[in-house]
Amino acid sequence: MELSTAPVLETADPIAILAGGGALPLIVASAAVRAGRPVMVVGIRDEADTAISSFPHRWMNWGQVGRLLTALRRHHTQDVVLVGRISSRPDYHRLPLDRGGRLSLGAITRVFEGGDNSVLLGIVRLFEQRGFRIVGAHEVARELVAPAGRLGRLAPSPRDLRDGDVAFTAAKAIGQLDIGQAAVVVAGRVIATEGAEGTDGMLERVAQLRRAGRVSWNGNAGALAKCAKPHQDLRVDMPTVGPETVRLAAEAGLAGIVVEAGKVMLAEREETIRSANAAGLFLVAKPAEGGADV
């Protein structure tokens, strides 16, 4: 069942942030501090940014499940945010596990079977079965979520909007199969859909196809659409667009980006919008039903 994106009730209770890579864990931690919540950031080694050291923090290796649970309980927290980029799925058959990891090995192995949605649902269950509550990054840092309408300076043309609508439909279709969250359409033609390489990898592929002459168009044209998968648990996997996405979309020769309003986060919001404006790309948020309000 698709979860609501409504914010949780205001609270001053402690909160823990299990941090992968990128800026999002830092944004969420700062928002929690502004709200007066005692924060602990648990950084995954070789994934999380060293800047988490500006907050109360711990570093963990994959497999240190017991150490993680002990740290959460000592922080007296029930609320846990899982946020940040993970470069690849860990192979628990090859990782050194602590005692907590060995005791949970069966459950952990089952978690990492299946598609992304299955994996994330399994992770949520692991935490919930141990008395924790998973909180969405967007529930703590509400400013992350894209509101409906034009976000950048440039407005899409009618042709751009049609491409955005087709790309949005294509992204929803692959999302139904738990394949990806994004698609690229130019002149009504689906050029690429997102697979295991992620959105950035898909955009790099589009640029390569264009350089190789496999696809061609004059100037900047077409749109990248990014949206939530149907039935996606937005607490742990809300789609994200950031400055790097904008850069790669521009390099691929696209005219702009369409995201799903209320269900896509803008990482480094001001920089993302500034980058779109500087690159000459439109950036709009389309409601789940109906066209984009631009």
N, C-alpha and C positions, 0 to 999 in steps of 0.2 A: 504494500500500500504506500502511495506517495505521501510524504510527510509534509506538514505545514511549515512554512518559512516564518511564521509569526515568532517574534522574540519571546524568550522566557521572561518570567517575572523578575523585576529588579531584586537583587539580593546582594548581601555583602559576604556571602559564604566563600570559603576558599575554592580555588579552581586550579586545575592542573592542565597544562598544555603539552601533549605529546607531539614533538616538533620534527617534521621532515625538513626538506630544503626550501629555499626561497624566502621571500619577505613576509609571507602571510602569518607565520607563527609570531613574528615580532609585532605585526599590526594588531593581532588578537591580544597578545600579552599587554601591549600599551593600552588598549581599550579596557581590558579588565582592571588594570591599575587605576585608570581614570574613574572607573566605576566604584573604586574602593574595595576591590576584591583581593585578598591575599593570593598571590600568583606563584606557582612553581612551574618552570619550563623544564621538561624532560627532553633533552636533545638526543636524537639517534646519531651515533657516531658515523662520520663519512656521509651524512645526509644534511643535518641541521647546520645553519649558519653559526659561526662562532660568536656572532653578535648577541646570541641568547645570554651570554655571560653578563649582560647589563641587567638581567633579572635574576632573582633567586632561581637556581637551576641545578640540574643533575645531568650527567652524561651516561648514556646506556648503550651497550652493544645489542645487536639483534641476538636474541636467545636468552637475555637476562630478564626473564619474565618474573622470577621471584623478587629480584632487586627492584624492578619497576613497581610491583604491587606493594612492596614494603615502603617504598618512597611515597606512593600515593596515600597510603594509610597514615604515615607519619605526618603528612601534610594536612591530615584531617579533612580530606576532600571527598565529596561524592561526585562532583561534576568534573568531567574530563573532556577536553577538546582534542580531536585528532586532526591535525592540519599540517600541510606542507607537502612538498614534492618528494616522492620516493622513486629513486632511479630504476630499481628493479625489484621484483619479488624476492625475498630471502629464501634460500633453500635450507629448510630446517633439518634436512638429513645430513648436512655438512657443517652446521654451525655448532660451536661449543655452547652447550646449554647449561645454565645454572640449575639448581635443584627444582626451582619453580617451573623452569622450562621443561625439564625431564618429566615432571609430574603431569604437565599439561600437553605433552608431545602428541598424544592421540588427537586431542581436540584441535591443536594447532595445525597438525597435518591435514585434518579435514577442512579447516578454514581455507587453506591455500589450494583447494581443488575447485575447478569451475571458473566462470567468468568473473569480471571485476565486481559486479553487484553481489554475487555469491560470496566472494572473499570478504567484502566490506560488511555484509550482513553477519558473517561468521565472527568477525572481529568485534562487532557491536555486542553480539551475544556473549562472547568471552568476558567482556567487561561487565555486562549487566548481570551475568550469573555470579559475579564476585562482588556485587553490591554497588557498582558504580553507575552513573548516569552519563550517557554520551550527549554532549551539547554541541550544536553546530557553531562553527566559527562565525557565521553570519548572525547568530543569536547574541554573540558577545560584541562583535564589531559590526553594527548594523549598517554603517556607511559603506561597507564592502559591496552590498548588493546593488545591481544595476536597476535603476527605476525606469519605467516605460518612457520612451520618447527619444529625441535626438540628444546624444551625450556630448558630441563634439561640435565644432564650428560648422562643418560642411553637411549639407543635406543631400541624401541620395536622389538620383534621378528616377523617373518612373521605371526605366529599364533596370536600374540598380535594384529597386524595390522588388521587381518581378524575380530577378535572380536571387535576391535574399529570401523570398518566399519559397522558391524551389529548393534552395539549399537548406532552409529550415525544415521543409518536409522530408528531404533526404536524410538529414541528421536525425530526425525523430524516428524514421524508419529503421536505420541501423541501431539506434538506441533501443528499440523494441526487442532487438536480438542480442542486446548487451555487447555490441561490438565497439561502438564509439559514440562521441558526442558532437561531432562536427562534420561539415561537408563544404565543398567549394563548387560553385556553379558560375559559369560564364556563358552569356547569351543563351540562357535556358538549358544549357548542357551540364550535366553533372561531371565535373572534371576529376574529383577525388572525394573519397569518404575516409574518415578516420579509422585506423585499425590499431594494432598494438603499438605502433610507433608514436602515437599521441598526436595532438593537434600541431605542435611545432614540426614534428617529423613529416606530417602530411603536407604542410605548407612548403617544406624543403623539397618534397617530392614534386609538387606542382611547379616550383621554380625550375627543377631539373627537367621536367617534361617540356617546359616552355623553351629552355635553352637548347634542348635536343630537337626542337621542331615538331614534337609529337602533338602539341597544342599550340595555337597561336591566336593572338588578337592584337589590335592596335591600341597603344596607350594603356591606361589602367582601366580595367573592366571587371565585372563580376563581383561576387561577394563570398566571403566566408561566413557561415552561420554556425553558431555554437549554442547548444541548449542541453537541458537536463534529459536524461533517458527517462522514458516512462517507468514509474515505480522506483526511481532512484532515491536512495536514502540521502537527502541533502545535508544531513548532519555531518556526514563523513566524506562526502564526495560531491560537493557543489562545484559545477564546472567553473573554470577560471580563465579570464583573459587578462593579459598584462602587456607591458611595453614590448617584450620579446615577441609576443603574438603579432602586435602591430608591425614591428620591424619585418618579420617574416612574410606577413601578408603584403606589405609594400614591395618586398623583393620578388614576390611571386607575381607582381603586376596586377593585383586586385584593386578594385575601386573602394572597397570598404568592408566593414564587419557588422554583422547583425547578431545580437545575443538575445537570449530569452529573459525578458524582464522578470525580476523577482527570483530568478533561479540560476543566475550566473553572477559570480563575483568579479569585480574589477580590482585586481591586485595593483597596488600602487596607483590608485585611482587618478590622481592629478597627473602623474607622469604618463599614464596610459592615454588619457585624453589629450595631453599636450603632444605626445608622440603621434597620435592619429592626425591632429591638426597640422603638425609640421610635415608629415608625410603626404598630406593631401588626401587622406582616407576619411570616408564618413564612418561614424560609429553610432549605431542606434540600437535601442532595446525594444524588442517586439513582444507584445503580450502573447501569452500562449494561444489565445484565440483571437483571430482578427489580425489586421495589418499593423505595421509599426506606426506609432503616433509620432510623426516627424514634422 
